[in-house]
Structure formats: C-alpha cells, structure tokens
Amino acid sequence: MLGRPVFIAICAAFAMLSVGEAAETPADGLKPEWFTRDDYASRPQISPDGTHLAWVRGNEVVILDLADETEKTMSGGVINLEGVDWINNDYLAVYVKSKEQEQNTYVRVMDYSPMVVTRDAKYVRPLLARGGDKIEAADLMPIIRFVDGPEPYVITFGGKTTYLTEVRTGKWKVGPVLLDGSLHFFDSKGRERMSADAPDGKVSYGAESMIFRYRAEPGGKVQTLKLPKQDKVYYVNCDYSEFENALYWSEFDYSKGVGSIYKYDFASSQKTLFRTVANKDLDIVFDRLGRVIGITTVTDRVHTEWIDPYRLKITAGVQKAFPQATVTVVDVSQDEKDVVLMVSAPDAPDSYYYYDAEAKDLSQVEVNYPELEGQPLAEMSYVTYKARDGLDIPAYVTRRKDTPANAPLIVLPHGGPAARDVYGFGYEAQYLASRGYVVLQPQYRGSAGFGDAFQRAGNKNLDKMTTDLEDGVRYLKAQGMIDSAKVCVVGWSWGGYLAQASLAFMPDTYACGVSGAGISDLAQQLEAANDFWWGGYGIEYWREVIGQPLMDAKTIHATSPINHVEAIKAPLLLIHGEADPIISYRQSERMRDAMTKAGKAVTYLPVKFMPHSPRNAEQRLMILKAMDAFIASAFSGKPAATAN
C-alpha cells in the first residue's frame, strides 16, 4: 500500500477536498524528541520509467512497485542512510552518512561512497570503489553525474581529471580533462558542455564578474563568454539547458532592486532577456531534459511560477486541497505521467504524495515527522511592524490557536546576518509554541531576501539590529498578545550575538537570553575571521557587517556584549560546540568568565564534537531540553543556574 492512501481525483474533487481537523491532544503531551528527530523519510524518487518509487524510511531503503503496491526493503544496518537517486531504471545510488560526518563540518558528504542497490533492493557494491569492493582514499571524489546506457557509469573528478566508473562492475577508465573553471556542466551523454568561474570569488552578495567556457557542439571548439563587472550589479547563479543548448544566468541590480534572468544561445551566440523580477532570490527550474519549466522566488514564502502548464495544473490542484501549505514538485517520471510532490506547512511538516496522471489519483507516500501528524501544532503568520526609525521590519509570528492573550514571548532571531527565515515548519519555533509561548522571528535589517538596500542597512548598524528586535516586542505588546514581563531572546550564531546584545543594551526588556554559538567580542571575531569558511571573502564580509578594525574601533567596542556585562540583568544561557570552526567556543567561554566575574547569572553548556550547529537528533534534543528548562526557570522567577 502507498502509506496512508487518500486516492483523490485530481480534477473536480480537489475543489471539494477538506483537510481533517487536528487531534485534540494537549500541548504538554507533545514530546521534545518528536520535534528534534532526524528526518524519518528522504524525498521519494521515481524511476525514469515511472514504475517504482524509492526512498529512505528510518534507516532502510524502501522500493515500492507501483503496479502491485508491494514494498521491498534493505536495512542500512550500522550505516546511516540519507537518501537515494535513480541511476537508471535498474539501479539506485543510496547515499550514506556517518557519525563523523554528523559531528564534524570538515568531513564532506562525498567522503563516504554511496552504495549501488538494485530495484529489487539488493546490495551490489560501493559506487566509488573502482575495480573492486575495497574503497581506497583516491576513489572518494565528487560525483558530476550518472550516464545511462548498456553499462551505466558515474563521472567523478579529481583536479582536472575525470574518471568514468561502471556502476555494476566498478571497472573504470580516465575520462577527458575538464575545462578550466570551478563549476562543470555535462549533458546526458556524459560530455562536458560548459564550465563557469567567478574570478573575484565573492560570496556575500554575488559574483562581480563571471567567465563561461563552452562548446556549442559536443567535441567542438572551446569558446569563451565573459560577463564583465558592472556598476551596482552582481551575478547570482547560472545553469546549462541541454534541451536548448543554452546558458541561463541571473543578475541583480541593487541600485534598482531588480533581478534579471538572461539566456545565451550557444549556437547563435545571441543573448536575450528571459525574465525580470523585483527580487534577488530567484532561480530557474529545469526538468530532467533541460527544459525551463518554472521560476522560483522567495517573498514571505517560497513561490514557484510554473511556465509548464502541466505542472501548474497539478500543483494548483494540490494547493486547493492544502491551502496553507507550500506544494513542491519533488520528482517526475520521464513521460511525466507520474509525479512526486511534497506538501508542507508550519503546522503540518513534510508529507510526500504520489500523483498518477492516468488514474488521476493522489496518494500519501510518507511523512517526515510521523509522531506529529495530526497533532495540534501552531500556525505561522507573516507580519510587518515599524522600527523606531520608520523602517518596515518583516517578521513571522508562531502561536497555537489555544494560546491565551498576554502569553510569554520568545524572540527568535535568525543567524547570518545575511540570511532569513521562511514560512514553513521549524522544530524550535513549533516546540516553543507547544509550551504555550508566542514565538517572534524578526527579519531584522541586514537580513537577506528583502531587497539589497534592506540587507545593506544592517552593515555597521548593529545597534539598530538589536532595536529592531525590541520594536517587535513592543508591536506584539500593543496587540495584547504577550506578557511583556516574560520575554526571552533566543538565537544561534549571529542570532546568538543578538541575544547577548539584547540583554546588554535592552536589559529591562528581557527576562532571559539564550545564545548558541554566539559572538561576544566583535573585535576578536574580526581577528579570527577565516577566509576559507567564507569562500575567500570572509574578512571582507565581516568587516562590511561589523566595521573596519581601526576606523570603526569605537563602534565595534560599543556593540560588543562582553564589554557591557555590568548592564546585564537577566540570566544568560551560553551553548557552544567545541568543534565550531566558524565562531570559536572561546567566545562563549570568555563571556561566561566575564559574567561570572561581574556576579551575573550565567550558565555555559559546551557540546563535545558539535560544529557550528547541532548535527544530529541527540544534540538537538539535549539543547532543546536545556533551553526549555532554562526559559521556564527564568519565567518562574526561580534563581538561575551559575556557570559550570
């Protein structure tokens, strides 16, 4: 059976479909481990011929025969499974991860060979073991793509050399040398058609210039296209369309706040404007044949404008059934008669559905948080409020329907700062809401996704970032939604800095603060900023946001929480991974020491082996429980724990 079948006719029935009411389970019956679990299911993938679905459920590979609805499974045993890809109709690549990978950001996914598994769920061999079953260090190379044929093979590369390894046997040979560049694009026949490079390597806003090398015809002469540096313009992303034999790229003019997508036809050498959008965060969606089928943008949530009428019809029908959810096309069969979709909402986390175009049936395949299915989770609303200087601040408010007026508030600023929150399920916000709290996620100035001017408004204005958070508290108080005597600020990374800064510079607003992997000393972070972790522009990025060490020294000192611990009144919980390569755990240790010396209430929770953020369910659960207990203690007025 297809999980929990709902078999919905996708035509007229969509308009009549109603989603069941949530179960009447009390909020305190929701266990924290239900929220912090690892993904229960990977995204189901459909075989090219549309006859089978495959995914990882728990720690086993599941292969579903769609004709007779029978499942075959293969356990991962001691190996942790992560996801699957169909190589062709007969073989799957099953991706794995290890405890080391979960605990250490230095270890990459490609450092563990995927497994080759048949459509009958039979293990074949390690994919990257060339010439046998034993994996050598030299075998572990990045995968470019799979190529189908009488003997399907995988293309990997090391340096500028490609290697072609047969999926079934492991026989291999050296392939063609790669074009110069850092990104490489191959066609379905295994031929490199284009490479891309950003000479300046900038990552904080985009590339200032780009170079493409391409072959208009397979095996033809290598030609070059240069996208020059333009005033107030940077390049965001690019891709190759095999169907059109063309390059697509997007660029953003931050003086106008306009994003543009261009097409460059390799055969004619003609450049044309494909689409203009008042948004930087836009991307092109291709199908498996390399046809442009949609454009994705991000506003309050992720939106896909479908150019393909077939996908538009299907997603519109599903959207009617789940009006508050985001509907995403996960995979489509080669003949496009079978579709896998993901339906996700803040109060209904990821569910996967299979749509049969011939039968016009929609069936639920799997859910990602099975224990939360049908539970009374919180709704998420998008609001804007005025900062004290008149700037409009976007924000998300998460609260359960049964949360009374004047409830305690958790302010949950995101990291970055050039990042953002998006409408959807978030385990922290949902768990905190289940505890009876209102959760505010302010998209403070400096956040990405709300225009370039808004993002740059945060640079060297860290004090205003902090007041943006406090203005959100004032906004909700004016709505009668919160108890302003019970407000806690909780953040991670840059959000951790904002949590510390909020306690230091708005001491009368907050009853407590939680800082995960936060910065306490901005000057020290500027000294430690590592170019490697920021694509060659780490130091430049931090100096744009924080300030120049000499020129802006006074401002940097004034906005560093460690220099103002005497002003802090509320208890502070510091959490930091001892393997954090981005922000040293010494930042939290020094803040703990400074607060202890000043006689302030502080608790420090170091986490062994954890990098910049929790990597597994065990770490997430431990941290969530610690936060929960700390916040409850602070709101109850009990004495806070001292530094450990």
Long-range contacts (C-beta under 8 A, 24 or more apart in sequence): 1-69, 2-64, 2-69, 2-354, 2-363, 2-364, 2-365, 3-363, 3-364, 3-365, 3-366, 3-367, 4-364, 5-363, 5-364, 6-362, 6-363, 6-364, 7-361, 7-362, 7-363, 8-321, 8-361, 8-362, 9-360, 9-361, 10-314, 10-317, 10-318, 10-355, 10-360, 10-361, 10-362, 11-317, 11-360, 14-317, 14-318, 14-320, 14-321, 15-320, 17-320, 17-321, 19-321, 19-322, 20-374, 22-347, 22-374, 22-375, 22-376, 22-377, 23-374, 23-375, 23-376, 24-376, 25-374, 25-375, 25-376, 27-376, 27-400, 27-402, 27-434, 27-435, 27-436, 28-434, 28-435, 30-372, 30-375, 30-431, 30-434, 31-371, 32-431, 32-621, 32-624, 32-625, 32-628, 33-617, 33-621, 34-369, 34-371, 34-372, 34-375, 35-369, 35-372, 35-427, 35-428, 35-430, 35-431, 35-624, 36-427, 36-431, 36-617, 36-620, 36-621, 36-624, 37-369, 37-371, 37-617, 38-616, 38-617, 39-368, 40-366, 40-367, 40-368, 40-369, 40-370, 41-350, 41-352, 41-366, 41-367, 41-368, 42-81, 42-82, 42-83, 42-84, 43-83, 43-330, 43-331, 43-340, 43-342, 43-352, 44-330, 44-331, 44-340, 44-352, 44-354, 44-365, 44-366, 45-84, 45-85, 45-86, 45-330, 45-331, 45-340, 46-86, 46-331, 46-332, 46-333, 46-338, 46-339, 46-340, 46-354, 47-86, 47-89, 47-119, 47-333, 48-86, 48-88, 48-89, 48-288, 48-333, 48-334, 49-89, 49-333, 49-334, 49-335, 50-333, 50-334, 50-335, 50-337, 50-338, 51-89, 52-119, 53-340, 53-354, 53-365, 54-84, 54-86, 54-92, 54-119, 55-83, 55-84, 55-352, 55-365, 55-366, 56-81, 56-82, 56-83, 56-84, 56-94, 57-366, 61-92, 61-94, 61-117, 61-121, 63-92, 63-119, 63-120, 63-121, 64-365, 66-338, 66-354, 66-356, 72-120, 72-121, 73-121, 74-117, 74-121, 74-122, 74-123, 82-109, 84-117, 85-146, 87-116, 87-146, 87-148, 87-152, 87-154, 87-167, 88-146, 88-148, 88-152, 89-119, 90-118, 90-119, 90-152, 91-116, 91-117, 91-118, 91-119, 91-124, 91-152, 91-167, 91-168, 92-116, 92-117, 92-118, 92-119, 93-117, 93-127, 93-146, 93-154, 99-616, 102-615, 102-616, 103-579, 103-609, 103-610, 103-611, 103-615, 103-616, 104-579, 104-609, 104-611, 105-579, 105-581, 105-611, 105-612, 106-581, 110-140, 110-141, 110-142, 110-143, 111-140, 112-140, 113-139, 113-140, 114-143, 116-167, 116-168, 124-167, 124-168, 125-168, 125-170, 127-154, 127-165, 127-167, 128-154, 128-156, 128-165, 129-170, 130-163, 130-165, 130-170, 130-171, 130-172, 131-170, 131-171, 131-172, 132-170, 133-170, 144-184, 144-186, 145-186, 145-190, 147-188, 147-189, 147-190, 148-188, 153-190, 155-186, 155-190, 157-184, 162-192, 164-190, 179-213, 179-222, 180-213, 181-211, 181-212, 181-213, 183-238, 185-239, 185-240, 187-218, 187-242, 187-290, 188-242, 188-290, 189-218, 191-215, 191-218, 191-219, 193-218, 193-240, 193-242, 193-245, 194-240, 194-247, 196-238, 198-235, 201-535, 201-536, 201-537, 202-234, 202-535, 202-536, 202-537, 202-540, 203-534, 203-535, 203-536, 203-537, 203-541, 204-418, 204-534, 204-537, 204-540, 204-541, 204-544, 205-234, 205-254, 205-418, 205-452, 205-455, 206-234, 206-235, 206-236, 206-251, 206-252, 207-234, 207-235, 207-236, 208-234, 208-235, 209-235, 210-235, 210-238, 210-249, 212-238, 212-247, 212-264, 214-247, 214-266, 215-266, 216-245, 216-266, 216-267, 223-266, 225-264, 227-251, 231-255, 236-280, 236-282, 237-283, 239-284, 239-286, 240-290, 241-286, 241-290, 241-291, 241-292, 242-289, 242-290, 243-289, 243-290, 243-291, 244-290, 244-291, 244-292, 248-274, 248-284, 248-292, 250-282, 250-283, 250-284, 252-280, 252-452, 254-280, 254-452, 254-453, 254-456, 257-451, 257-452, 257-453, 261-295, 280-448, 280-449, 280-451, 280-452, 281-448, 281-449, 287-332, 287-336, 288-332, 288-334, 298-420, 298-422, 298-449, 300-382, 300-394, 300-423, 301-326, 301-382, 301-422, 301-423, 301-424, 302-326, 302-328, 302-422, 302-423, 304-328, 304-329, 310-336, 311-339, 314-339, 314-341, 314-355, 315-341, 318-343, 318-353, 318-355, 318-362, 321-362, 322-348, 324-348, 324-379, 326-423, 326-424, 340-365, 344-424, 344-425, 345-424, 345-425, 346-377, 346-378, 346-379, 346-380, 346-398, 346-423, 346-424, 346-425, 346-426, 346-429, 346-430, 347-377, 347-378, 347-379, 347-380, 347-425, 347-430, 348-373, 348-377, 348-425, 349-425, 350-425, 369-425, 376-400, 376-401, 376-402, 377-430, 377-433, 377-434, 378-403, 378-429, 378-430, 378-433, 378-434, 378-439, 380-423, 380-424, 380-429, 382-423, 383-475, 385-471, 385-472, 385-475, 386-471, 386-475, 387-445, 387-464, 387-467, 387-468, 387-471, 388-467, 388-471, 389-464, 391-445, 391-454, 391-457, 391-468, 393-442, 393-443, 393-444, 393-445, 393-468, 393-471, 393-472, 394-442, 394-443, 394-447, 394-450, 395-440, 395-441, 395-442, 395-443, 395-472, 396-421, 396-423, 396-429, 396-440, 396-441, 396-443, 397-438, 397-439, 397-440, 397-441, 397-476, 397-481, 398-426, 398-429, 398-430, 398-432, 398-433, 398-438, 398-439, 398-441, 399-433, 399-437, 399-438, 399-439, 399-481, 400-433, 400-434, 400-436, 403-433, 403-436, 403-437, 403-438, 405-480, 405-481, 406-480, 406-481, 406-482, 406-483, 407-436, 407-437, 407-438, 407-481, 407-482, 407-483, 408-436, 408-437, 408-438, 408-482, 408-483, 408-486, 408-487, 408-488, 408-635, 409-437, 409-438, 409-439, 409-440, 409-473, 409-476, 409-481, 409-482, 409-483, 409-484, 409-486, 409-487, 409-488, 410-437, 410-438, 410-439, 410-440, 410-487, 410-488, 410-489, 410-490, 410-631, 411-440, 411-442, 411-469, 411-472, 411-473, 411-487, 411-488, 411-489, 411-490, 411-502, 411-510, 412-439, 412-440, 412-441, 412-490, 412-491, 412-495, 413-441, 413-442, 413-444, 413-469, 413-489, 413-491, 413-494, 413-495, 413-498, 413-499, 414-441, 414-443, 414-447, 414-491, 414-494, 414-495, 415-491, 415-492, 415-493, 415-494, 415-495, 415-496, 416-446, 416-447, 416-448, 416-493, 416-494, 416-495, 417-444, 417-446, 417-447, 417-458, 417-465, 417-494, 417-545, 418-446, 418-447, 418-448, 418-455, 418-545, 419-447, 419-448, 419-494, 420-447, 420-448, 420-449, 420-450, 427-620, 427-624, 428-490, 428-624, 431-624, 431-628, 432-490, 432-628, 435-628, 435-632, 437-631, 438-476, 438-481, 438-482, 440-472, 440-473, 440-476, 442-468, 442-469, 442-472, 444-468, 444-469, 444-498, 446-545, 458-545, 459-544, 459-545, 460-544, 460-545, 460-546, 460-547, 460-552, 460-555, 462-501, 462-522, 462-545, 462-546, 462-559, 463-505, 463-558, 463-559, 465-498, 465-501, 466-498, 466-501, 466-502, 466-505, 466-506, 467-506, 469-498, 469-502, 469-506, 470-502, 470-506, 470-509, 473-509, 484-509, 485-511, 486-511, 486-635, 487-511, 488-512, 488-513, 488-514, 488-631, 488-634, 488-635, 489-513, 489-514, 490-514, 490-516, 490-627, 490-631, 491-515, 491-516, 491-518, 492-516, 492-517, 492-518, 492-613, 493-517, 493-518, 493-582, 493-583, 493-612, 493-613, 494-518, 494-519, 497-522, 497-561, 499-572, 500-561, 500-572, 500-591, 501-559, 501-561, 503-561, 503-568, 503-569, 503-570, 503-572, 504-561, 504-564, 504-565, 504-567, 504-568, 505-564, 505-567, 507-567, 507-568, 507-569, 507-570, 508-569, 510-570, 511-570, 511-634, 511-635, 512-570, 512-571, 512-572, 512-573, 512-630, 512-631, 512-634, 512-635, 512-640, 513-570, 513-571, 513-572, 513-573, 514-572, 514-573, 514-575, 514-627, 514-630, 514-631, 515-572, 515-573, 515-574, 515-575, 515-588, 515-591, 516-575, 516-576, 516-613, 516-623, 517-575, 517-576, 517-577, 517-580, 517-582, 517-583, 517-588, 517-612, 517-613, 518-574, 518-576, 518-583, 518-587, 518-588, 518-591, 519-583, 519-587, 520-560, 520-561, 520-562, 520-587, 520-588, 520-590, 520-591, 520-594, 521-560, 521-562, 521-563, 521-587, 521-590, 521-591, 522-546, 522-547, 522-556, 522-559, 522-560, 523-549, 523-553, 523-556, 523-557, 523-560, 524-587, 524-590, 525-583, 525-587, 526-556, 528-584, 530-581, 530-582, 533-581, 533-582, 561-591, 562-590, 562-591, 562-594, 565-591, 565-594, 565-595, 565-598, 565-600, 566-598, 568-595, 568-598, 568-600, 570-601, 570-634, 571-600, 571-601, 571-602, 571-603, 571-630, 571-633, 571-634, 571-640, 571-641, 572-600, 572-601, 572-602, 572-603, 573-602, 573-603, 573-605, 573-626, 573-627, 573-630, 574-602, 574-603, 574-604, 574-605, 575-604, 575-605, 575-607, 575-623, 575-626, 575-627, 576-604, 576-605, 576-606, 576-607, 577-606, 577-607, 577-609, 577-610, 577-611, 577-612, 577-613, 577-614, 578-606, 578-607, 578-608, 578-609, 578-610, 579-608, 579-609, 579-610, 579-611, 580-610, 580-611, 580-612, 581-611, 581-612, 582-611, 582-612, 583-612, 592-643, 593-643, 595-643, 596-642, 596-643, 601-639, 601-640, 601-641, 601-642, 602-640, 602-642, 602-643, 603-630, 603-640, 603-641, 603-642, 603-643, 603-644, 604-643, 604-644, 605-644
